[in-house]
Amino acid sequence: MKTKIFSLVSLFLLGTSALFAQAKTEKFEVKGNCGMCETRIETAAKSVEGVTAADWVQETKMLVVAFDSTKTSVHKVQMAIADAGHDTPMHKAKDEVYEKLPACCKYDRTEPEKK
């Protein structure tokens, strides 16, 4: 009886720790300007399978995204955002997609000069 209880408790603890190990949160910059950008960026991020939450802050241009690391990666999330027209550290949006953004959403795409 003790062996069965110990086995069940061990199995429960092992399963619980595996669930928590899969959840991951990343924060990175996403270029954008307005509330329409916010909606587009968050929608693109949430469209990736495994993403559980996405919050882009207009003032800081930072996106916080939570996802299941067994289903997706930050690379795939950034690729989806770039496909929607917004530059990220890993991916630059295609020019033709960027050009289709509304005028208020067109952010500065010039690269800062390197010293």
C-alpha positions, 0 to 999 in steps of 0.5 A: 500500500505504501508503495502505491501511494509513494508511486502515485505521489511521485508520478503527480510531482513529476507531472506537475514539474514537467508542466511548469518547465514547459511554460516560458515568457520572453520580452523583446522589442517590436516596432510599431506606433499605435493602437492598431499596431498593438492589436495587429502585433498581439493577434499575430503573436497569439496566432502561433500555436502554443502562445498563451498570452501576448501584451505589447506596450506602445510607449516602450515598444516591448512585447511580453509573450508567454508560450509553451516551449514544447509547441513553439519558440520565440523565433516562430513568434517573431516570424509571425509578427514580421509576417504581419508587418512589424520588425523584431530583433530576429526578423524584419518585415518584408517591404511589401507587407510593411508598405500595406500598413496604414499610414499611422502604423509606419514606424521608422525603419532606418538602422541606427548608426554603429559607432 
